[in-house]
């Protein structure tokens, strides 16, 4: 069995417990799942609802502006 790749979602807050930086994203049976490592709350978002960007070349995570 292949090992699942899990990624944390930086800056995200759990909708159940309110903890920040505890959500991890992974695929299970080709469905994107999100789970909180603190309270074990788990949810998925239907593809039709999707929160993805509508712009074609939206690969920028953030812009660093030194001051």
CHARMM internal coordinates of N, CA and C (Angstrom, degrees):
IC EDIT
DIST 1 N 1 CA 1.4517
DIST 1 CA 1 C 1.5317
ANGL 1 N 1 CA 1 C 109.18
DIST 1 C 2 N 1.3153
ANGL 1 CA 1 C 2 N 116.25
DIHE 1 N 1 CA 1 C 2 N 135.15
DIST 2 N 2 CA 1.4658
ANGL 1 C 2 N 2 CA 121.75
DIHE 1 CA 1 C 2 N 2 CA -178.73
DIST 2 CA 2 C 1.5242
ANGL 2 N 2 CA 2 C 110.61
DIHE 1 C 2 N 2 CA 2 C -74.53
DIST 2 C 3 N 1.3203
ANGL 2 CA 2 C 3 N 115.03
DIHE 2 N 2 CA 2 C 3 N 145.16
DIST 3 N 3 CA 1.4539
ANGL 2 C 3 N 3 CA 121.06
DIHE 2 CA 2 C 3 N 3 CA 179.11
DIST 3 CA 3 C 1.5234
ANGL 3 N 3 CA 3 C 109.62
DIHE 2 C 3 N 3 CA 3 C -76.49
DIST 3 C 4 N 1.3481
ANGL 3 CA 3 C 4 N 116.72
DIHE 3 N 3 CA 3 C 4 N 134.43
DIST 4 N 4 CA 1.4574
ANGL 3 C 4 N 4 CA 121.27
DIHE 3 CA 3 C 4 N 4 CA 179.34
DIST 4 CA 4 C 1.5174
ANGL 4 N 4 CA 4 C 110.87
DIHE 3 C 4 N 4 CA 4 C -75.99
DIST 4 C 5 N 1.3097
ANGL 4 CA 4 C 5 N 115.84
DIHE 4 N 4 CA 4 C 5 N 137.95
DIST 5 N 5 CA 1.4599
ANGL 4 C 5 N 5 CA 121.36
DIHE 4 CA 4 C 5 N 5 CA 175.69
DIST 5 CA 5 C 1.5191
ANGL 5 N 5 CA 5 C 107.62
DIHE 4 C 5 N 5 CA 5 C -92.00
DIST 5 C 6 N 1.3410
ANGL 5 CA 5 C 6 N 116.00
DIHE 5 N 5 CA 5 C 6 N 121.15
DIST 6 N 6 CA 1.4594
ANGL 5 C 6 N 6 CA 121.11
DIHE 5 CA 5 C 6 N 6 CA -179.90
DIST 6 CA 6 C 1.5131
ANGL 6 N 6 CA 6 C 108.78
DIHE 5 C 6 N 6 CA 6 C -117.15
DIST 6 C 7 N 1.3381
ANGL 6 CA 6 C 7 N 116.21
DIHE 6 N 6 CA 6 C 7 N 138.63
DIST 7 N 7 CA 1.4677
ANGL 6 C 7 N 7 CA 121.46
DIHE 6 CA 6 C 7 N 7 CA -179.21
DIST 7 CA 7 C 1.5194
ANGL 7 N 7 CA 7 C 108.94
DIHE 6 C 7 N 7 CA 7 C -127.37
DIST 7 C 8 N 1.3264
ANGL 7 CA 7 C 8 N 116.03
DIHE 7 N 7 CA 7 C 8 N 141.08
DIST 8 N 8 CA 1.4598
ANGL 7 C 8 N 8 CA 120.15
DIHE 7 CA 7 C 8 N 8 CA 175.18
DIST 8 CA 8 C 1.5193
ANGL 8 N 8 CA 8 C 109.21
DIHE 7 C 8 N 8 CA 8 C -84.62
DIST 8 C 9 N 1.3282
ANGL 8 CA 8 C 9 N 115.38
DIHE 8 N 8 CA 8 C 9 N 148.59
DIST 9 N 9 CA 1.4535
ANGL 8 C 9 N 9 CA 122.07
DIHE 8 CA 8 C 9 N 9 CA 179.79
DIST 9 CA 9 C 1.5256
ANGL 9 N 9 CA 9 C 107.41
DIHE 8 C 9 N 9 CA 9 C -102.27
DIST 9 C 10 N 1.3185
ANGL 9 CA 9 C 10 N 116.48
DIHE 9 N 9 CA 9 C 10 N 104.53
DIST 10 N 10 CA 1.4668
ANGL 9 C 10 N 10 CA 121.74
DIHE 9 CA 9 C 10 N 10 CA -175.90
DIST 10 CA 10 C 1.5223
ANGL 10 N 10 CA 10 C 111.47
DIHE 9 C 10 N 10 CA 10 C -65.45
DIST 10 C 11 N 1.3205
ANGL 10 CA 10 C 11 N 115.75
DIHE 10 N 10 CA 10 C 11 N 131.63
DIST 11 N 11 CA 1.4551
ANGL 10 C 11 N 11 CA 121.49
DIHE 10 CA 10 C 11 N 11 CA 176.00
DIST 11 CA 11 C 1.5151
ANGL 11 N 11 CA 11 C 115.00
DIHE 10 C 11 N 11 CA 11 C 81.22
DIST 11 C 12 N 1.3290
ANGL 11 CA 11 C 12 N 117.76
DIHE 11 N 11 CA 11 C 12 N -1.81
DIST 12 N 12 CA 1.4627
ANGL 11 C 12 N 12 CA 120.55
DIHE 11 CA 11 C 12 N 12 CA -178.92
DIST 12 CA 12 C 1.5253
ANGL 12 N 12 CA 12 C 110.60
DIHE 11 C 12 N 12 CA 12 C -82.24
DIST 12 C 13 N 1.3247
ANGL 12 CA 12 C 13 N 116.31
DIHE 12 N 12 CA 12 C 13 N 147.02
DIST 13 N 13 CA 1.4582
ANGL 12 C 13 N 13 CA 122.80
DIHE 12 CA 12 C 13 N 13 CA -179.62
DIST 13 CA 13 C 1.5178
ANGL 13 N 13 CA 13 C 109.41
DIHE 12 C 13 N 13 CA 13 C -114.07
DIST 13 C 14 N 1.3235
ANGL 13 CA 13 C 14 N 116.73
DIHE 13 N 13 CA 13 C 14 N 134.90
DIST 14 N 14 CA 1.4646
ANGL 13 C 14 N 14 CA 121.83
DIHE 13 CA 13 C 14 N 14 CA 178.78
DIST 14 CA 14 C 1.5279
ANGL 14 N 14 CA 14 C 109.52
DIHE 13 C 14 N 14 CA 14 C -66.59
DIST 14 C 15 N 1.3464
ANGL 14 CA 14 C 15 N 117.61
DIHE 14 N 14 CA 14 C 15 N 130.19
DIST 15 N 15 CA 1.4640
ANGL 14 C 15 N 15 CA 119.82
DIHE 14 CA 14 C 15 N 15 CA -179.53
DIST 15 CA 15 C 1.5297
ANGL 15 N 15 CA 15 C 112.94
DIHE 14 C 15 N 15 CA 15 C -70.21
DIST 15 C 16 N 1.3297
ANGL 15 CA 15 C 16 N 118.39
DIHE 15 N 15 CA 15 C 16 N -17.67
DIST 16 N 16 CA 1.4627
ANGL 15 C 16 N 16 CA 121.12
DIHE 15 CA 15 C 16 N 16 CA -178.38
DIST 16 CA 16 C 1.5324
ANGL 16 N 16 CA 16 C 112.39
DIHE 15 C 16 N 16 CA 16 C -93.03
DIST 16 C 17 N 1.3539
ANGL 16 CA 16 C 17 N 117.27
DIHE 16 N 16 CA 16 C 17 N -55.41
DIST 17 N 17 CA 1.4688
ANGL 16 C 17 N 17 CA 120.12
DIHE 16 CA 16 C 17 N 17 CA -174.95
DIST 17 CA 17 C 1.5288
ANGL 17 N 17 CA 17 C 113.32
DIHE 16 C 17 N 17 CA 17 C -97.59
DIST 17 C 18 N 1.3344
ANGL 17 CA 17 C 18 N 117.89
DIHE 17 N 17 CA 17 C 18 N -16.74
DIST 18 N 18 CA 1.4564
ANGL 17 C 18 N 18 CA 121.45
DIHE 17 CA 17 C 18 N 18 CA 177.56
DIST 18 CA 18 C 1.5152
ANGL 18 N 18 CA 18 C 115.15
DIHE 17 C 18 N 18 CA 18 C 82.87
DIST 18 C 19 N 1.3375
ANGL 18 CA 18 C 19 N 118.02
DIHE 18 N 18 CA 18 C 19 N 1.30
DIST 19 N 19 CA 1.4655
ANGL 18 C 19 N 19 CA 120.69
DIHE 18 CA 18 C 19 N 19 CA 178.21
DIST 19 CA 19 C 1.5235
ANGL 19 N 19 CA 19 C 110.49
DIHE 18 C 19 N 19 CA 19 C -70.49
DIST 19 C 20 N 1.3374
ANGL 19 CA 19 C 20 N 115.81
DIHE 19 N 19 CA 19 C 20 N 143.11
DIST 20 N 20 CA 1.4527
ANGL 19 C 20 N 20 CA 121.20
DIHE 19 CA 19 C 20 N 20 CA -179.96
DIST 20 CA 20 C 1.5262
ANGL 20 N 20 CA 20 C 110.08
DIHE 19 C 20 N 20 CA 20 C -98.64
DIST 20 C 21 N 1.3150
ANGL 20 CA 20 C 21 N 116.51
DIHE 20 N 20 CA 20 C 21 N 148.93
DIST 21 N 21 CA 1.4687
ANGL 20 C 21 N 21 CA 124.44
DIHE 20 CA 20 C 21 N 21 CA 178.26
DIST 21 CA 21 C 1.5251
ANGL 21 N 21 CA 21 C 113.16
DIHE 20 C 21 N 21 CA 21 C 61.60
DIST 21 C 22 N 1.3241
ANGL 21 CA 21 C 22 N 117.30
DIHE 21 N 21 CA 21 C 22 N 34.65
DIST 22 N 22 CA 1.4618
ANGL 21 C 22 N 22 CA 120.13
DIHE 21 CA 21 C 22 N 22 CA 177.54
DIST 22 CA 22 C 1.5270
ANGL 22 N 22 CA 22 C 112.10
DIHE 21 C 22 N 22 CA 22 C -118.97
DIST 22 C 23 N 1.3295
ANGL 22 CA 22 C 23 N 118.17
DIHE 22 N 22 CA 22 C 23 N 2.87
DIST 23 N 23 CA 1.4600
ANGL 22 C 23 N 23 CA 121.13
DIHE 22 CA 22 C 23 N 23 CA -178.37
DIST 23 CA 23 C 1.5164
ANGL 23 N 23 CA 23 C 111.32
DIHE 22 C 23 N 23 CA 23 C -91.34
DIST 23 C 24 N 1.3440
ANGL 23 CA 23 C 24 N 115.65
DIHE 23 N 23 CA 23 C 24 N 132.38
DIST 24 N 24 CA 1.4562
ANGL 23 C 24 N 24 CA 120.43
DIHE 23 CA 23 C 24 N 24 CA 175.32
DIST 24 CA 24 C 1.5199
ANGL 24 N 24 CA 24 C 109.21
DIHE 23 C 24 N 24 CA 24 C -119.80
DIST 24 C 25 N 1.3122
ANGL 24 CA 24 C 25 N 114.82
DIHE 24 N 24 CA 24 C 25 N 146.65
DIST 25 N 25 CA 1.4532
ANGL 24 C 25 N 25 CA 123.28
DIHE 24 CA 24 C 25 N 25 CA -176.01
DIST 25 CA 25 C 1.5187
ANGL 25 N 25 CA 25 C 109.02
DIHE 24 C 25 N 25 CA 25 C -112.83
DIST 25 C 26 N 1.3426
ANGL 25 CA 25 C 26 N 117.20
DIHE 25 N 25 CA 25 C 26 N 134.77
DIST 26 N 26 CA 1.4557
ANGL 25 C 26 N 26 CA 121.38
DIHE 25 CA 25 C 26 N 26 CA 177.77
DIST 26 CA 26 C 1.5250
ANGL 26 N 26 CA 26 C 109.16
DIHE 25 C 26 N 26 CA 26 C -156.91
DIST 26 C 27 N 1.3190
ANGL 26 CA 26 C 27 N 116.22
DIHE 26 N 26 CA 26 C 27 N 166.37
DIST 27 N 27 CA 1.4621
ANGL 26 C 27 N 27 CA 121.70
DIHE 26 CA 26 C 27 N 27 CA 178.21
DIST 27 CA 27 C 1.5126
ANGL 27 N 27 CA 27 C 109.63
DIHE 26 C 27 N 27 CA 27 C -105.71
DIST 27 C 28 N 1.3366
ANGL 27 CA 27 C 28 N 115.68
DIHE 27 N 27 CA 27 C 28 N 136.38
DIST 28 N 28 CA 1.4577
ANGL 27 C 28 N 28 CA 122.09
DIHE 27 CA 27 C 28 N 28 CA 176.44
DIST 28 CA 28 C 1.5146
ANGL 28 N 28 CA 28 C 106.95
DIHE 27 C 28 N 28 CA 28 C -135.76
DIST 28 C 29 N 1.3279
ANGL 28 CA 28 C 29 N 116.76
DIHE 28 N 28 CA 28 C 29 N 118.08
DIST 29 N 29 CA 1.4692
ANGL 28 C 29 N 29 CA 122.03
DIHE 28 CA 28 C 29 N 29 CA -176.56
DIST 29 CA 29 C 1.5278
ANGL 29 N 29 CA 29 C 111.41
DIHE 28 C 29 N 29 CA 29 C 55.00
DIST 29 C 30 N 1.3349
ANGL 29 CA 29 C 30 N 115.68
DIHE 29 N 29 CA 29 C 30 N 42.48
DIST 30 N 30 CA 1.4635
ANGL 29 C 30 N 30 CA 123.66
DIHE 29 CA 29 C 30 N 30 CA 179.34
DIST 30 CA 30 C 1.5247
ANGL 30 N 30 CA 30 C 113.82
DIHE 29 C 30 N 30 CA 30 C 62.41
DIST 30 C 31 N 1.3286
ANGL 30 CA 30 C 31 N 116.86
DIHE 30 N 30 CA 30 C 31 N 22.57
DIST 31 N 31 CA 1.4621
ANGL 30 C 31 N 31 CA 122.10
DIHE 30 CA 30 C 31 N 31 CA 176.08
DIST 31 CA 31 C 1.5202
ANGL 31 N 31 CA 31 C 107.89
DIHE 30 C 31 N 31 CA 31 C -119.55
DIST 31 C 32 N 1.3358
ANGL 31 CA 31 C 32 N 116.43
DIHE 31 N 31 CA 31 C 32 N 130.30
DIST 32 N 32 CA 1.4538
ANGL 31 C 32 N 32 CA 121.37
DIHE 31 CA 31 C 32 N 32 CA -179.76
DIST 32 CA 32 C 1.5307
ANGL 32 N 32 CA 32 C 109.68
DIHE 31 C 32 N 32 CA 32 C -71.92
DIST 32 C 33 N 1.3234
ANGL 32 CA 32 C 33 N 116.36
DIHE 32 N 32 CA 32 C 33 N 122.99
DIST 33 N 33 CA 1.4600
ANGL 32 C 33 N 33 CA 122.37
DIHE 32 CA 32 C 33 N 33 CA -178.78
DIST 33 CA 33 C 1.5236
ANGL 33 N 33 CA 33 C 109.76
DIHE 32 C 33 N 33 CA 33 C -117.32
DIST 33 C 34 N 1.3287
ANGL 33 CA 33 C 34 N 116.54
DIHE 33 N 33 CA 33 C 34 N 148.97
DIST 34 N 34 CA 1.4597
ANGL 33 C 34 N 34 CA 122.80
DIHE 33 CA 33 C 34 N 34 CA 175.05
DIST 34 CA 34 C 1.5237
ANGL 34 N 34 CA 34 C 106.60
DIHE 33 C 34 N 34 CA 34 C -126.28
DIST 34 C 35 N 1.3488
ANGL 34 CA 34 C 35 N 115.93
DIHE 34 N 34 CA 34 C 35 N 132.20
DIST 35 N 35 CA 1.4591
ANGL 34 C 35 N 35 CA 120.21
DIHE 34 CA 34 C 35 N 35 CA 179.69
DIST 35 CA 35 C 1.5250
ANGL 35 N 35 CA 35 C 110.01
DIHE 34 C 35 N 35 CA 35 C -135.04
DIST 35 C 36 N 1.3228
ANGL 35 CA 35 C 36 N 115.59
DIHE 35 N 35 CA 35 C 36 N 138.80
DIST 36 N 36 CA 1.4546
ANGL 35 C 36 N 36 CA 121.69
DIHE 35 CA 35 C 36 N 36 CA 176.33
DIST 36 CA 36 C 1.5253
ANGL 36 N 36 CA 36 C 108.06
DIHE 35 C 36 N 36 CA 36 C -87.36
DIST 36 C 37 N 1.3340
ANGL 36 CA 36 C 37 N 116.77
DIHE 36 N 36 CA 36 C 37 N 126.42
DIST 37 N 37 CA 1.4640
ANGL 36 C 37 N 37 CA 119.78
DIHE 36 CA 36 C 37 N 37 CA -179.39
DIST 37 CA 37 C 1.5238
ANGL 37 N 37 CA 37 C 111.43
DIHE 36 C 37 N 37 CA 37 C -77.04
DIST 37 C 38 N 1.3246
ANGL 37 CA 37 C 38 N 118.04
DIHE 37 N 37 CA 37 C 38 N -14.54
DIST 38 N 38 CA 1.4639
ANGL 37 C 38 N 38 CA 121.27
DIHE 37 CA 37 C 38 N 38 CA -179.96
DIST 38 CA 38 C 1.5275
ANGL 38 N 38 CA 38 C 111.88
DIHE 37 C 38 N 38 CA 38 C -82.83
DIST 38 C 39 N 1.3377
ANGL 38 CA 38 C 39 N 117.08
DIHE 38 N 38 CA 38 C 39 N -51.42
DIST 39 N 39 CA 1.4692
ANGL 38 C 39 N 39 CA 120.19
DIHE 38 CA 38 C 39 N 39 CA -174.93
DIST 39 CA 39 C 1.5293
ANGL 39 N 39 CA 39 C 113.65
DIHE 38 C 39 N 39 CA 39 C -111.97
DIST 39 C 40 N 1.3425
ANGL 39 CA 39 C 40 N 117.50
DIHE 39 N 39 CA 39 C 40 N -1.42
DIST 40 N 40 CA 1.4663
ANGL 39 C 40 N 40 CA 124.03
DIHE 39 CA 39 C 40 N 40 CA 179.11
DIST 40 CA 40 C 1.5274
ANGL 40 N 40 CA 40 C 114.05
DIHE 39 C 40 N 40 CA 40 C 67.92
DIST 40 C 41 N 1.3521
ANGL 40 CA 40 C 41 N 117.33
DIHE 40 N 40 CA 40 C 41 N 13.35
DIST 41 N 41 CA 1.4673
ANGL 40 C 41 N 41 CA 120.78
DIHE 40 CA 40 C 41 N 41 CA 175.00
DIST 41 CA 41 C 1.5243
ANGL 41 N 41 CA 41 C 107.91
DIHE 40 C 41 N 41 CA 41 C -63.38
DIST 41 C 42 N 1.3305
ANGL 41 CA 41 C 42 N 116.85
DIHE 41 N 41 CA 41 C 42 N 136.27
DIST 42 N 42 CA 1.4586
ANGL 41 C 42 N 42 CA 121.13
DIHE 41 CA 41 C 42 N 42 CA -175.45
DIST 42 CA 42 C 1.5228
ANGL 42 N 42 CA 42 C 109.82
DIHE 41 C 42 N 42 CA 42 C -133.60
DIST 42 C 43 N 1.3232
ANGL 42 CA 42 C 43 N 115.94
DIHE 42 N 42 CA 42 C 43 N 138.43
DIST 43 N 43 CA 1.4548
ANGL 42 C 43 N 43 CA 119.74
DIHE 42 CA 42 C 43 N 43 CA 178.16
DIST 43 CA 43 C 1.5193
ANGL 43 N 43 CA 43 C 109.86
DIHE 42 C 43 N 43 CA 43 C -152.99
DIST 43 C 44 N 1.3212
ANGL 43 CA 43 C 44 N 115.30
DIHE 43 N 43 CA 43 C 44 N 165.20
DIST 44 N 44 CA 1.4632
ANGL 43 C 44 N 44 CA 121.57
DIHE 43 CA 43 C 44 N 44 CA 175.99
DIST 44 CA 44 C 1.5186
ANGL 44 N 44 CA 44 C 107.54
DIHE 43 C 44 N 44 CA 44 C -138.05
DIST 44 C 45 N 1.3091
ANGL 44 CA 44 C 45 N 114.90
DIHE 44 N 44 CA 44 C 45 N 158.40
DIST 45 N 45 CA 1.4550
ANGL 44 C 45 N 45 CA 120.62
DIHE 44 CA 44 C 45 N 45 CA -179.56
DIST 45 CA 45 C 1.5189
ANGL 45 N 45 CA 45 C 108.20
DIHE 44 C 45 N 45 CA 45 C -115.27
DIST 45 C 46 N 1.3361
ANGL 45 CA 45 C 46 N 117.36
DIHE 45 N 45 CA 45 C 46 N 125.17
DIST 46 N 46 CA 1.4746
ANGL 45 C 46 N 46 CA 119.22
DIHE 45 CA 45 C 46 N 46 CA 178.76
DIST 46 CA 46 C 1.5224
ANGL 46 N 46 CA 46 C 111.17
DIHE 45 C 46 N 46 CA 46 C -59.48
DIST 46 C 47 N 1.3261
ANGL 46 CA 46 C 47 N 116.40
DIHE 46 N 46 CA 46 C 47 N 145.56
DIST 47 N 47 CA 1.4602
ANGL 46 C 47 N 47 CA 120.74
DIHE 46 CA 46 C 47 N 47 CA -179.11
DIST 47 CA 47 C 1.5199
ANGL 47 N 47 CA 47 C 111.56
DIHE 46 C 47 N 47 CA 47 C -59.45
DIST 47 C 48 N 1.3304
ANGL 47 CA 47 C 48 N 118.13
DIHE 47 N 47 CA 47 C 48 N -33.40
DIST 48 N 48 CA 1.4595
ANGL 47 C 48 N 48 CA 120.85
DIHE 47 CA 47 C 48 N 48 CA -178.70
DIST 48 CA 48 C 1.5288
ANGL 48 N 48 CA 48 C 111.41
DIHE 47 C 48 N 48 CA 48 C -66.31
DIST 48 C 49 N 1.3446
ANGL 48 CA 48 C 49 N 117.15
DIHE 48 N 48 CA 48 C 49 N -28.85
DIST 49 N 49 CA 1.4587
ANGL 48 C 49 N 49 CA 120.90
DIHE 48 CA 48 C 49 N 49 CA 180.00
DIST 49 CA 49 C 1.5110
ANGL 49 N 49 CA 49 C 110.57
DIHE 48 C 49 N 49 CA 49 C -83.00
DIST 49 C 50 N 1.3143
ANGL 49 CA 49 C 50 N 117.94
DIHE 49 N 49 CA 49 C 50 N -41.90
DIST 50 N 50 CA 1.4606
ANGL 49 C 50 N 50 CA 126.14
DIHE 49 CA 49 C 50 N 50 CA 177.22
DIST 50 CA 50 C 1.5081
ANGL 50 N 50 CA 50 C 117.21
DIHE 49 C 50 N 50 CA 50 C 27.16
DIST 50 C 51 N 1.3237
ANGL 50 CA 50 C 51 N 116.79
DIHE 50 N 50 CA 50 C 51 N 141.10
DIST 51 N 51 CA 1.4466
ANGL 50 C 51 N 51 CA 120.89
DIHE 50 CA 50 C 51 N 51 CA 178.39
DIST 51 CA 51 C 1.5137
ANGL 51 N 51 CA 51 C 111.24
DIHE 50 C 51 N 51 CA 51 C -111.98
DIST 51 C 52 N 1.3128
ANGL 51 CA 51 C 52 N 116.16
DIHE 51 N 51 CA 51 C 52 N 14.09
DIST 52 N 52 CA 1.4496
ANGL 51 C 52 N 52 CA 120.51
DIHE 51 CA 51 C 52 N 52 CA -176.95
DIST 52 CA 52 C 1.5139
ANGL 52 N 52 CA 52 C 113.42
DIHE 51 C 52 N 52 CA 52 C -70.62
DIST 52 C 53 N 1.2903
ANGL 52 CA 52 C 53 N 114.78
DIHE 52 N 52 CA 52 C 53 N 165.25
DIST 53 N 53 CA 1.4474
ANGL 52 C 53 N 53 CA 121.47
DIHE 52 CA 52 C 53 N 53 CA -179.57
DIST 53 CA 53 C 1.5210
ANGL 53 N 53 CA 53 C 110.47
DIHE 52 C 53 N 53 CA 53 C -75.62
DIST 53 C 54 N 1.3054
ANGL 53 CA 53 C 54 N 115.76
DIHE 53 N 53 CA 53 C 54 N 148.08
DIST 54 N 54 CA 1.4618
ANGL 53 C 54 N 54 CA 120.43
DIHE 53 CA 53 C 54 N 54 CA 176.85
DIST 54 CA 54 C 1.5153
ANGL 54 N 54 CA 54 C 111.51
DIHE 53 C 54 N 54 CA 54 C -95.51
DIST 54 C 55 N 1.3398
ANGL 54 CA 54 C 55 N 117.52
DIHE 54 N 54 CA 54 C 55 N -6.20
DIST 55 N 55 CA 1.4556
ANGL 54 C 55 N 55 CA 120.43
DIHE 54 CA 54 C 55 N 55 CA 178.53
DIST 55 CA 55 C 1.5199
ANGL 55 N 55 CA 55 C 109.29
DIHE 54 C 55 N 55 CA 55 C -82.08
DIST 55 C 56 N 1.3276
ANGL 55 CA 55 C 56 N 116.26
DIHE 55 N 55 CA 55 C 56 N 145.64
DIST 56 N 56 CA 1.4574
ANGL 55 C 56 N 56 CA 121.42
DIHE 55 CA 55 C 56 N 56 CA -174.59
DIST 56 CA 56 C 1.5218
ANGL 56 N 56 CA 56 C 113.17
DIHE 55 C 56 N 56 CA 56 C -69.08
DIST 56 C 57 N 1.3242
ANGL 56 CA 56 C 57 N 118.87
DIHE 56 N 56 CA 56 C 57 N -42.08
DIST 57 N 57 CA 1.4580
ANGL 56 C 57 N 57 CA 121.64
DIHE 56 CA 56 C 57 N 57 CA -174.14
DIST 57 CA 57 C 1.5248
ANGL 57 N 57 CA 57 C 111.42
DIHE 56 C 57 N 57 CA 57 C -114.24
DIST 57 C 58 N 1.3054
ANGL 57 CA 57 C 58 N 118.01
DIHE 57 N 57 CA 57 C 58 N 51.17
DIST 58 N 58 CA 1.4658
ANGL 57 C 58 N 58 CA 121.97
DIHE 57 CA 57 C 58 N 58 CA -177.03
DIST 58 CA 58 C 1.5326
ANGL 58 N 58 CA 58 C 110.04
DIHE 57 C 58 N 58 CA 58 C -95.53
DIST 58 C 59 N 1.3247
ANGL 58 CA 58 C 59 N 117.27
DIHE 58 N 58 CA 58 C 59 N 76.97
DIST 59 N 59 CA 1.4524
ANGL 58 C 59 N 59 CA 122.37
DIHE 58 CA 58 C 59 N 59 CA -178.48
DIST 59 CA 59 C 1.5285
ANGL 59 N 59 CA 59 C 112.55
DIHE 58 C 59 N 59 CA 59 C -108.64
DIST 59 C 60 N 1.3316
ANGL 59 CA 59 C 60 N 118.10
DIHE 59 N 59 CA 59 C 60 N -3.53
DIST 60 N 60 CA 1.4590
ANGL 59 C 60 N 60 CA 121.74
DIHE 59 CA 59 C 60 N 60 CA -176.36
DIST 60 CA 60 C 1.5220
ANGL 60 N 60 CA 60 C 109.24
DIHE 59 C 60 N 60 CA 60 C -79.53
DIST 60 C 61 N 1.3428
ANGL 60 CA 60 C 61 N 116.66
DIHE 60 N 60 CA 60 C 61 N 127.07
DIST 61 N 61 CA 1.4557
ANGL 60 C 61 N 61 CA 121.97
DIHE 60 CA 60 C 61 N 61 CA 178.07
DIST 61 CA 61 C 1.5218
ANGL 61 N 61 CA 61 C 109.80
DIHE 60 C 61 N 61 CA 61 C -83.97
DIST 61 C 62 N 1.3009
ANGL 61 CA 61 C 62 N 116.65
DIHE 61 N 61 CA 61 C 62 N -44.09
DIST 62 N 62 CA 1.4579
ANGL 61 C 62 N 62 CA 120.75
DIHE 61 CA 61 C 62 N 62 CA -179.69
DIST 62 CA 62 C 1.5177
ANGL 62 N 62 CA 62 C 109.57
DIHE 61 C 62 N 62 CA 62 C -167.00
DIST 62 C 63 N 1.3002
ANGL 62 CA 62 C 63 N 116.00
DIHE 62 N 62 CA 62 C 63 N 164.12
DIST 63 N 63 CA 1.4485
ANGL 62 C 63 N 63 CA 120.97
DIHE 62 CA 62 C 63 N 63 CA -179.19
DIST 63 CA 63 C 1.5294
ANGL 63 N 63 CA 63 C 107.91
DIHE 62 C 63 N 63 CA 63 C -118.09
DIST 63 C 64 N 1.3193
ANGL 63 CA 63 C 64 N 117.07
DIHE 63 N 63 CA 63 C 64 N 124.00
DIST 64 N 64 CA 1.4518
ANGL 63 C 64 N 64 CA 122.89
DIHE 63 CA 63 C 64 N 64 CA 179.73
DIST 64 CA 64 C 1.5093
ANGL 64 N 64 CA 64 C 109.27
DIHE 63 C 64 N 64 CA 64 C -86.13
DIST 64 C 65 N 1.3242
ANGL 64 CA 64 C 65 N 116.49
DIHE 64 N 64 CA 64 C 65 N 123.51
DIST 65 N 65 CA 1.4693
ANGL 64 C 65 N 65 CA 121.52
DIHE 64 CA 64 C 65 N 65 CA 179.63
DIST 65 CA 65 C 1.5343
ANGL 65 N 65 CA 65 C 108.08
DIHE 64 C 65 N 65 CA 65 C -119.53
DIST 65 C 66 N 1.3362
ANGL 65 CA 65 C 66 N 117.47
DIHE 65 N 65 CA 65 C 66 N 97.23
DIST 66 N 66 CA 1.4636
ANGL 65 C 66 N 66 CA 119.08
DIHE 65 CA 65 C 66 N 66 CA 179.45
DIST 66 CA 66 C 1.5178
ANGL 66 N 66 CA 66 C 110.97
DIHE 65 C 66 N 66 CA 66 C -67.88
DIST 66 C 67 N 1.3070
ANGL 66 CA 66 C 67 N 115.09
DIHE 66 N 66 CA 66 C 67 N 140.94
DIST 67 N 67 CA 1.4697
ANGL 66 C 67 N 67 CA 119.53
DIHE 66 CA 66 C 67 N 67 CA -179.57
DIST 67 CA 67 C 1.5102
ANGL 67 N 67 CA 67 C 110.30
DIHE 66 C 67 N 67 CA 67 C -122.52
END
COOR INIT
IC SEED 1 N 1 CA 1 C
IC BUILD
